[in-house]
Amino acid sequence: MITYQQLAHALPKGDHLPQMSKEEPAGRAVDGEFFVEPNFDLVGDLAARVWLVSAPAAVGKTFIAQHLARDSSSPLWDLSLFSLGSHFFSGTMTEEHGVEGYLSFVNAFKATDGCLILDAMDEALVRSGAESMEAAVDNLVTILGSAQSGPSVVIFGRDDTIADVARVLGKSNVSTARMSVRFFTEQQSRVYVHEKSEDKVAALKAKLDEFLTKFFERVKSELGSYEWGDVHSFLGYAPVLEALSTAYDKKSNPLKDLNEALEDETDRQVWELLGRIVRSILLRETRKFSTSFGSGDDNKTRFAALTYSPETQLEMLMQPDLTAYVLDFPDEGDEDWLTDLDQQIRDQFREHPFLKSSRSASPNMLTSFSNPIFRDFVCAWAILERRVDEFDLLPLWGAPSISPAPLLTRFVFADSKRTHLIEASALPILADSHSSNFVPGKSILLIREDAPELHVDDSSAVMGVSLNEGGVTSSVLEVVPPVGDLEFLRALSSVEIEAPHANLRLGMGQRDFLLGPDVRLNVLSVESLVPDVRILHSQATTVKIHAESVTGITKRVIVHDLSSFVLVSDSAYHPWRQYSSEASLVGLEAERRMDVAGMELRRLVAWFSRPSMLGGGLRYPATALEQIFNKGRASRDMFDYLAMKKMAWLDGPEFVIKLDVPVEVVRLNDLSNELYAELIQGYVLAHER
């Protein structure tokens, strides 16, 4: 690694070389602008004749080039303003500065006492083509002469462009050094956010630092890492930090909002902010392109913004073959604008900040994202837009090259004020994401038939999916159409499935399946489609399966703690059979009855826990409850039993339930709780009479 200062000090002063008349001197472009000096990875020697500098998309290569030009007093050429070709450098120098000016460059290069900095080689390559670029670089080699050491030219571009330039230079005797701009360190990232924030936010230095610590740690935790180097492609990425620095600028009381974010144990504000940051990068790309294309024409700028919108970018990011993608142009606009717009959008997209800077094609476009956060944001968008099947996302997600991260689930459930419809094919993706970073008691993914939160008029059966954190349901998804078969890819962890009429399929072409910790399945049947199933456990959690049958091709069920796995099934095939409670038929039947009774209570309590109910506690409208009983969606017998125990009563227009045990004990059907077990046992005995 080398620092920016090391680069700047290694360049010869070029203040005696003429500037381009059509460009403003580099120093003026950056005076007064805050600059976090980046670090670089270096391959080669700083004494090389040509430096080739690449950077991730949207990091700010031009800004770095401007600072380097100012600090070394070197002329800076913006190659996007030119068309490359044979004799480009010698011809441009002569045309701009005359023969005398051209010779000043030649002599400086020969003596290695001056340097020329070239920015925007990417745009020049797109404008002129590969052959013209090669001809221009060959011309540059001729001007550089035979000197063997000392930097004379610095070229900035994307990774793939720099690789092309390096290939052309490799045919000559000119020595080169390759440099890539590093993502910011944690300290650099903090400085960047502080300096870019508005004064009223930056003044809260201690509080802002506290919030950044929480934000950084939460993101690292969600990605399963505690090292900055594992997450710097996001947390040390300039566009992300730019968006983070403005997150609280529009708040009337940023201190209050920062404090609320710090005190929120569910981290809801952290995840909502994360989603806003990622979307703001898409908006930034739209603004950048439309402003450039519009060139001051408001109508043209608006037309370009509508064409290259965030939604267009998201669609393009999901395309396996962009050549077949057809851009959707607005109806209103000048037809002359369309001539170049299509190609310019595709050229712009080549350096999208969500993507790796590489031309290497992959059959799975999910591997082309620069980090899991951008990938998961796009996948979450596809889920909420019900386009999983359209993009054939499920098999791409199930590929061995994809490592799930929990942020996808966070993005999907970020909007707590709406109910979204999703496809059944989204469920295994959500479960994979949620299960990838188990934290005991942190959150439970709930999948339920007849989900109470989704019923408005109680007229139809639905399947609901929600994320419950600390007893608070963040949002609800409705699977449309309701399905009888639920399929999962890699794992189920911290998941509860209450779907007595559904068949579960586990594995779907994977080598093994992870079940647990903290899993409860109450389903019609389970079919395991992998050779190995591993039952994972953690302290005070269990894996419990209640199903009429458990079948499949599984050869091994690996259980390290028998006390953490409970299987209740009338028909469990090998190797599951050995874990079924068969020691005593009487004991098995008693356990089954207790388990069924617990499920009845849990389903009843779920209706009374609806967040739409007023008055607090467990309440439900009396007239609506009668309809639910008539349709068999909750147990009238269980309710009557609670009423007999004086745990349920009518309070005006609502029925109220008040239990002697916490709702969480009911949700877990935790029969180890003595009060709860006594309550359930009493119901079983009363029901048998």
Buried (B, 14 or more C-beta within 10 A) or exposed (E): EBEBEEBBEBBBEBEEBBBBEEEEBBBEBBEEEEBBBBBBEBEBEBEBBBBBBBBBBBBBBBBBBBBBBBBBBBBBBBBBEBEBBEBBBBBBBBEBBEEEBBEBBBBBBBEBBBBBBBBBBBBBBBBBBEEBBBBBBBBBBEBBBEBEEBBBBBBBBBBBBBBBBBEBBEEBEBBBBBBBBBBBBBEBBBBBBBEBBBEBBBEBEEBBEBBBEBBBEBBBBBBBEEEBEBBBBBBBBBBBBBBBBBBBEEBEEBBEBBBEBBEBEBBBBBBBBBBBBBBBBBBBBBBEBBEEBBEEEEEBBBBBBBBBBBEBBBBBBBEBEEEEBEBEBEEEBEEEBEEEBEEBBBBBBBBBBBBBBEEEEEEBBBBBBBBBBBBBBBBBBBBBBBBBEEBEBBEBBBEEEBEBBBBBBBBBBBBBEEBBEBBBBBBBBBBBBBBBBBEEEBBBBBBBBBBBBBBEEBEEBBBBBBBBBEEEBBBBBBBBEBBEEBBBBBBBBBBBBBBBEBBBBBBBEBEBBBBBBBBBBBBBBBBBBBBBBBBBBBEEBBBBBBBBBBBBEBEEBEBEBEEBBBBBBEEBBEBBBEBBBEEEEEEBEBBBBBBBBBBBBBBBBBBBBBEEBEEEEBBBBEEBBEBBBEEEBBBBBBBBBBBEBEBBEEEEEBBBBEBEBBBBBBBBBBBEBEEBBEBBBBBBEEBEE
